[in-house]
Amino acid sequence: MKLTTLICCGILFFLGIFASIYAFSGFDLLLFLCGGNQIAYRSLLSLAGIAAGWLLFWLIAFRPTRPLS
């Protein structure tokens, strides 16, 4: 569980960096790294959706902020 959560956080972190580079410069680094292949590009974007869904499930199911209150 912990490893999966860390992997999902890493995926969202790197895709967030790619998105910020695209937002600030107009250069789509993720599409460049995919070699212009739209199928690979969309697959990586869908992986971000899956990672976000996992983290949402993890936050609801395990409530990691409960001991802090």
N, C-alpha and C positions, 0 to 999 in steps of 0.2 A: 504494500500500500504506500509506504513512504517513498520507495523508489519511483513508483508510477507518478506520484504527486510531484516529486522533484523533476522528473522528465517533462511533465506537462508544464511546469513553471518555466523550465528552460526553453521549451518550444515557444511559449507565449512571449517570453523575454526577447528571444532572437527575432521573432516575427514582428514584435513591436518596434525593435530597432530598425528592421527593414522598412516598416511602414513610416517611421519618422524620417528616415532618409528620403523616402519617396515624397513625403509631405513637404519637406524643406527644400529639396533640390529639384524634384520633378523626375529624378532618375530612379527607375524601378529596379532595385538591386536584386530582389527576389526573382523577377522575370529574367534578368540577366544571368543569374546563377542557374536557372532552369534551362538556359540556352534558347529561350524564346518558345519553348514547348508549352503550349497552353494546357495540355493534360497534366503535366507535372506541376505546373503553376497552380492549377485549381486543386490538385491533390494536396499540395502543401497548405493551401488556404483552408481546405476542409479539415485537415489535421489540426489546424488552429481552433476550429469550431469544436472538434472532439475534445481537445485539451481543455478548452474553456468549460465545456459541459462536465468533464471529470472534476475540475476544480470546484465548480458549483456544487456538484454532488458531495464532494469531500467536505466543503464548508458546511453544508446542511447536515450531513450524516454525523460528522465527528466534532463539530463545533470547537475548533481549536482556540477560540477566543474566550471560552467560558471560564477557564481558570484565571484569566487576567482580571476579571471583574471582582 
